[in-house]
Amino acid sequence: MIQVGQILFILSVLVILHEFGHYITAKWFKVRVEKFYLFMDAGFSLLKKKIGETEWGIGWLPIGGYVKLAGMIDESMDTEQMKGEPQPWEFRSKPAWQRLIIMLGGIMVNILLAWFIYTVVYMTYGQKYVSTEKIQENGLAFGEVGHKVGFQNGDKIVAVDGVYQPRFNRMVLNVLLGDNVEIERNGVKKTIVLTDENKAEIISKEGKDFVGSRNLLKTIAIDSVIAVKNQPALLQAGDQITGINNKNLTYFDEIAEIALQNKGKELIFNILRNEKPLTVTLKVNKDGELGFGDNYFIGTNLLLSESSVNEVVANSEAENIGLLKNDRVTGFNNQNFKNFREFRAAIKKEAGKEVTLNIIRNNQPMSLKANLDEKGKLGFSLQSDSAPDYQIVNKMSFGEAVTAAVEESWQLIIYNVKQFKLILRPKTEAYKHVKSPIGIARALPDTWNWEFIWNFTALFSIGLAFMNLLPIPGLDGGHALFTIAEMITGKTLSEKAMGYVQTGGMIILLSLMALTFGKDIFELVVDKFF
């Protein structure tokens, strides 16, 4: 329900302000606004009230909203009023330049909204991103598809199409949107050329997770085990792998590399179980897999004595009780724990209760009383003191924030253009991964986090501005295109032709919506019941 609440809140903010952009510009030019609706009222409205000349309402179908302007063929497809003589208060009676401003009013408000949100976020929470330089100090780890297209664990990405990107999430996106990826491998620079078929495989199988940081093996342990009938589990929850065939390993990805080199063979794993060294023999299957992700699931196993708080989630209980970055958590209710896995398992059993969190701050022991949620979560993450801190947090002054917000909004518009071009290339199969609000809601976090929500709203606002700018009949960009053509040629489409064009555009848009909603609903049903 929290995910549904988040997407409805975000959509409501964006739709209301987008339509307000049309409304306010229409009022400036004295165009009568007959309706202002949040969501579509196909057939009936959930709420409606007429104030002055405008009917304000909420529709039942959450796929957008609209303002109905007198003397304009729009989403309402009301052509009756077009049969009479043009009136001074009608849209069609206004000069082309005024009509163009009205059509672009919603897009302009979306862009201004993103600027405003990013400005406030950068001043309050700071601009946050993962540093490309820091995360790949020891190189990067790639998934199966990444290896298949030419990457190797330990590679560093130097540039994509000749451009270096200091923000790691953007660097990953650049790889998927670019063609030539320059890497550094063992001190030697190489270029990997990604084809559309390569991108299709990455997007469909692993997405942005095809590459990530190289996890130190000592920070990982077996989190849980799924038993297979007639096959005893050789590894147990809590086991920590230290090496293979008596050779110590540093990174977790080295295990997968060794397994791929020993398909169908047995490997002797060196492990620590309850702090005692043991060996376990595991057989690699014919595909070079050992069961990680199928039978054996890994998790963070940071030693609490060597770890500190890395991030406190905004509006969480951890923030409420005053937990700070760099605090060292030792346990709760005066019970100390050696590692994070033991701490997490124990505190989950106290879900919904009040506990006393034991921490060390500036070498001084402290106690913080906290109320756990129904899942036993407090809302903080830890990081090994021996691992690099990848995240950059840059709090800004008002002037700096305004400049950075404008730059961020512009960069997002560029990325929207690049992603749209990727979708239009059929071989990438990127079009299969376009999501409706249902799909977007499922990807949202299941906790209410204002920092995330505002960042996502700004991101979505730029996306909405870009989509509406597309020259498709039925969208603002389609109306604007015809108006610009009129300004250049001095000729207008007949009302009959405009009706046909608008109808065609609406059929296209509704068909696309039906496809994306249908796909996401199908996936939701499959995940829930199969």
LUMLO-43635 format. One record per residue (C-alpha): residue in one letter; z, y negated, x. Coordinates in steps of 0.2 Angstrom, whole numbers, padded with zeros to 4 digits, always signed. Layout:
REM LUMLO-43635
aZYX...
END
This chain:
REM LUMLO-43635
m+0000+0000+0000i+0003-0012+0015q-0015-0009+0021v-0021-0013+0003g-0010-0029+0002q-0016-0035+0019i-0035-0033+0015l-0032-0041-0002f-0023-0056+0006i-0036-0058+0019l-0050-0057+0007s-0042-0069-0005v-0039-0082+0008l-0057-0081+0015v-0065-0080-0002i-0055-0095-0010l-0058-0106+0005h-0077-0101+0007e-0080-0105-0011f-0069-0121-0010g-0082-0126+0003h-0096-0125-0010y-0084-0133-0023i-0079-0148-0013t-0096-0153-0007a-0103-0150-0025k-0090-0162-0031w-0094-0175-0017f-0111-0176-0024k-0106-0176-0042v-0113-0158-0046r-0104-0150-0061v-0094-0134-0056e-0094-0123-0071k-0084-0108-0064f-0074-0105-0048y-0069-0086-0046l-0060-0076-0034f-0068-0059-0035m-0082-0054-0047d-0080-0055-0065a-0093-0042-0070g-0090-0040-0089f-0073-0047-0089s-0060-0057-0080l-0042-0052-0075l-0037-0070-0077k-0045-0086-0082k-0041-0104-0087k-0053-0119-0090i-0047-0135-0083g-0058-0150-0086e-0076-0144-0084t-0072-0129-0073e-0067-0111-0078w-0055-0105-0064g-0052-0086-0064i-0049-0069-0055g-0062-0055-0057w-0058-0037-0057l-0071-0032-0043p-0065-0037-0025i-0081-0039-0017g-0082-0058-0015g-0081-0073-0027y-0092-0087-0032v-0093-0105-0039k-0106-0107-0053l-0115-0124-0051a-0124-0132-0066g-0143-0131-0064m-0143-0117-0051i-0149-0099-0052d-0135-0090-0042e-0125-0074-0043s-0122-0077-0062m-0141-0075-0065d-0139-0088-0079t-0157-0094-0082e-0154-0101-0100q-0148-0118-0094m-0164-0120-0083k-0175-0121-0098g-0169-0138-0103e-0172-0155-0094p-0163-0158-0078q-0147-0168-0080p-0140-0180-0067w-0125-0168-0064e-0135-0153-0061f-0138-0145-0044r-0157-0145-0046s-0157-0164-0049k-0149-0168-0032p-0159-0172-0016a-0164-0157-0005w-0152-0163+0009q-0137-0164-0003r-0141-0146-0010l-0142-0140+0008i-0125-0147+0012i-0118-0139-0003m-0126-0122+0001l-0119-0123+0019g-0102-0129+0013g-0094-0112+0012i-0100-0107+0030m-0094-0123+0037v-0076-0120+0030n-0076-0103+0037i-0080-0109+0054l-0067-0123+0053l-0054-0110+0046a-0057-0099+0061w-0055-0114+0073f-0039-0119+0064i-0031-0102+0064y-0035-0099+0082t-0028-0116+0087v-0011-0112+0078v-0011-0094+0085y-0014-0099+0103m+0000-0113+0102t+0013-0101+0094y+0009-0083+0099g-0003-0087+0114q-0020-0081+0118k-0017-0062+0121y-0030-0050+0129v-0030-0035+0141s-0036-0040+0158t-0052-0031+0164e-0046-0034+0182k-0029-0027+0180i-0033-0012+0169q-0046-0006+0181e-0036-0008+0197n-0036+0011+0200g-0053+0013+0191l-0056+0018+0173a-0055+0035+0163f-0070+0040+0152g-0071+0052+0138e-0084+0067+0137v-0098+0056+0131g-0094+0043+0144h-0097+0056+0158k-0112+0062+0149v-0121+0045+0150g-0117+0043+0168f-0099+0036+0171q-0086+0045+0181n-0067+0043+0181g-0062+0030+0194d-0077+0019+0191k-0075+0000+0189i-0086-0010+0178v-0092-0025+0188a-0104-0033+0175v-0115-0029+0160d-0132-0037+0160g-0127-0047+0175v-0111-0055+0167y-0093-0051+0171q-0081-0051+0156p-0062-0054+0161r-0056-0048+0144f-0057-0029+0143n-0060-0027+0125r-0075-0038+0126m-0081-0029+0142v-0081-0013+0132l-0090-0021+0118n-0103-0028+0130v-0106-0011+0137l-0111-0005+0119l-0121-0021+0116g-0129-0022+0133d-0142-0012+0143n-0138-0012+0161v-0120-0008+0167e-0116-0012+0185i-0102-0001+0191e-0092+0001+0208r-0089+0019+0213n-0080+0023+0229g-0084+0006+0235v-0103+0007+0231k-0111-0002+0217k-0123+0007+0205t-0132+0003+0189i-0131+0014+0173v-0144+0010+0161l-0139+0014+0143t-0152+0020+0130d-0151+0018+0112e-0148+0037+0111n-0133+0035+0123k-0126+0021+0112a-0128+0032+0096e-0118+0046+0104i-0104+0034+0111i-0103+0025+0094s-0103+0041+0083k-0091+0052+0094e-0079+0040+0103g-0083+0022+0100k-0073+0009+0110d-0061+0024+0115f-0075+0031+0127v-0066+0021+0141g-0048+0016+0145s-0035+0014+0158r-0031+0029+0170n-0014+0035+0164l-0002+0040+0177l+0003+0058+0175k+0021+0055+0178t+0022+0044+0162i+0015+0058+0151a+0023+0074+0144i+0018+0087+0131d+0023+0079+0114s+0020+0093+0102v+0013+0110+0101i+0003+0119+0088a+0005+0138+0089v-0010+0149+0087k-0008+0166+0079n-0005+0180+0091q-0006+0168+0106p+0011+0162+0112a+0011+0144+0117l+0013+0143+0136l+0017+0125+0137q+0032+0118+0127a+0036+0100+0120g+0044+0090+0134d+0035+0099+0148q+0028+0087+0161i+0013+0092+0171t+0014+0088+0190g-0001+0097+0197i-0014+0111+0197n-0014+0126+0209n+0000+0118+0219k-0010+0102+0221n-0001+0086+0215l-0011+0075+0204t-0009+0057+0200y-0019+0053+0184f-0020+0063+0168d-0039+0062+0168e-0039+0073+0184i-0034+0088+0173a-0050+0086+0163e-0061+0085+0178i-0054+0100+0186a-0055+0110+0169l-0074+0105+0168q-0076+0112+0186n-0068+0129+0181k-0075+0134+0165g-0069+0151+0159k-0057+0152+0174e-0038+0152+0175l-0028+0138+0182i-0010+0138+0188f-0001+0122+0181n+0014+0115+0190i+0026+0108+0177l+0043+0101+0175r+0053+0109+0161n+0071+0102+0159e+0069+0095+0176k+0066+0112+0184p+0049+0116+0192l+0039+0130+0184t+0021+0137+0185v+0011+0141+0169t-0006+0149+0169l-0019+0142+0157k-0037+0148+0154v-0051+0136+0153n-0063+0140+0139k-0082+0140+0141d-0083+0122+0137g-0071+0117+0150e-0057+0113+0138l-0038+0117+0139g-0032+0114+0122f-0026+0096+0124g-0029+0087+0107d-0031+0104+0099n-0016+0115+0103y-0006+0103+0115f-0003+0085+0111i+0002+0073+0124g+0013+0058+0122t+0022+0044+0132n+0037+0051+0142l+0043+0036+0151l+0059+0037+0160l+0070+0024+0152s+0078+0020+0169e+0061+0016+0176s+0054+0007+0160s+0056-0010+0151v+0051-0018+0135n+0033-0023+0136e+0030-0030+0119v+0040-0034+0103v+0031-0033+0087a+0031-0049+0077n+0042-0049+0062s+0049-0032+0066e+0067-0027+0067a+0066-0028+0086e+0062-0046+0085n+0075-0049+0071i+0089-0043+0082g+0083-0052+0098l+0076-0039+0109l+0066-0047+0123k+0052-0042+0134n+0058-0035+0150d+0074-0028+0142r+0079-0011+0148v+0083+0001+0133t+0096+0015+0138g+0100+0023+0121f+0108+0019+0104n+0126+0022+0097n+0132+0023+0115q+0122+0039+0118n+0111+0037+0133f+0094+0046+0135k+0084+0050+0150n+0066+0047+0143f+0057+0039+0129r+0052+0055+0121e+0070+0060+0119f+0075+0043+0113r+0061+0042+0100a+0065+0060+0093a+0084+0056+0091i+0082+0039+0083k+0069+0045+0070k+0083+0056+0063e+0093+0040+0059a+0078+0033+0049g+0085+0020+0036k+0102+0018+0044e+0110+0005+0055v+0111+0009+0073t+0118+0000+0089l+0104-0002+0102n+0111-0001+0120i+0101-0011+0132i+0102-0019+0149r+0097-0038+0151n+0097-0046+0167n+0108-0032+0174q+0121-0034+0160p+0124-0021+0147m+0122-0027+0129s+0123-0020+0111l+0111-0025+0097k+0114-0019+0079a+0098-0014+0070n+0092-0007+0054l+0079+0006+0056d+0065+0007+0043e+0061+0023+0033k+0051+0029+0048g+0064+0026+0061k+0055+0012+0069l+0061-0004+0077g+0045-0012+0083f+0044-0012+0102s+0034-0003+0116l+0039+0001+0133q+0030+0001+0150s+0033+0009+0166d+0039-0003+0179s+0028+0006+0192a+0013+0003+0181p+0003-0013+0180d+0005-0025+0165y-0012-0026+0159q-0009-0039+0145i-0012-0058+0148v-0002-0070+0137n-0007-0088+0138k+0002-0100+0127m-0007-0116+0126s-0004-0135+0122f-0013-0142+0107g-0027-0149+0117e-0030-0133+0126a-0028-0123+0110v-0041-0133+0101t-0054-0131+0115a-0050-0112+0117a-0052-0110+0098v-0069-0118+0098e-0075-0107+0112e-0068-0091+0104s-0076-0095+0088w-0093-0098+0097q-0091-0082+0106l-0088-0072+0090i-0104-0080+0082i-0113-0073+0098y-0105-0056+0096n-0110-0056+0078v-0128-0059+0082k-0128-0045+0095q-0120-0033+0084f-0132-0037+0070k-0146-0034+0082l-0138-0017+0087i-0137-0012+0069l-0156-0016+0066r-0160-0003+0080p-0161+0013+0071k-0159+0024+0086t-0142+0018+0090e-0136+0024+0072a-0124+0009+0072y-0129+0006+0054k-0119+0022+0049h-0103+0013+0054v-0104-0002+0044k-0088-0003+0033s-0084-0010+0016p-0067-0018+0013i-0060+0000+0009g-0065+0006+0026i-0058-0010+0034a-0042-0008+0025r-0040+0010+0031a-0041+0003+0049l-0027-0010+0047p-0010-0006+0053d+0003+0001+0041t+0016-0013+0045w+0015-0031+0040n+0011-0041+0056w+0007-0060+0054e+0001-0062+0071f-0012-0048+0068i-0016-0054+0051w-0020-0071+0056n-0030-0066+0071f-0040-0054+0060t-0042-0067+0046a-0050-0079+0059l-0061-0065+0066f-0066-0060+0048s-0069-0078+0044i-0082-0080+0058g-0090-0063+0052l-0091-0070+0034a-0099-0086+0040f-0112-0076+0050m-0116-0064+0036n-0118-0079+0023l-0130-0088+0036l-0142-0073+0035p-0158-0079+0026i-0157-0066+0013p-0159-0071-0006g-0143-0071-0014l-0133-0077+0001d-0130-0095+0006g-0143-0093+0020g-0156-0088+0008h-0153-0103-0003a-0153-0114+0013l-0169-0107+0019f-0178-0111+0003t-0171-0129+0003i-0176-0131+0022a-0194-0125+0017e-0194-0138+0003m-0188-0152+0015i-0202-0148+0027t-0216-0144+0014g-0211-0155+0000k-0214-0140-0012t-0202-0130-0022l-0202-0113-0029s-0204-0112-0048e-0189-0107-0058k-0197-0091-0063a-0201-0086-0045m-0183-0092-0039g-0176-0080-0053y-0187-0065-0046v-0181-0069-0028q-0163-0070-0033t-0164-0054-0043g-0172-0045-0028g-0159-0052-0016m-0145-0046-0028i-0152-0029-0029i-0153-0027-0010l-0135-0034-0008l-0128-0023-0022s-0137-0008-0015l-0130-0011+0002m-0112-0013-0005a-0114+0003-0015l-0119+0013+0001t-0105+0006+0011f-0092+0008-0003g-0098+0025-0007k-0097+0031+0011d-0080+0024+0013i-0074+0031-0003f-0081+0048+0002e-0072+0048+0019l-0056+0043+0010v-0057+0057-0002v-0061+0070+0012d-0047+0064+0022k-0035+0065+0008f-0040+0081+0000f-0049+0092+0012
END
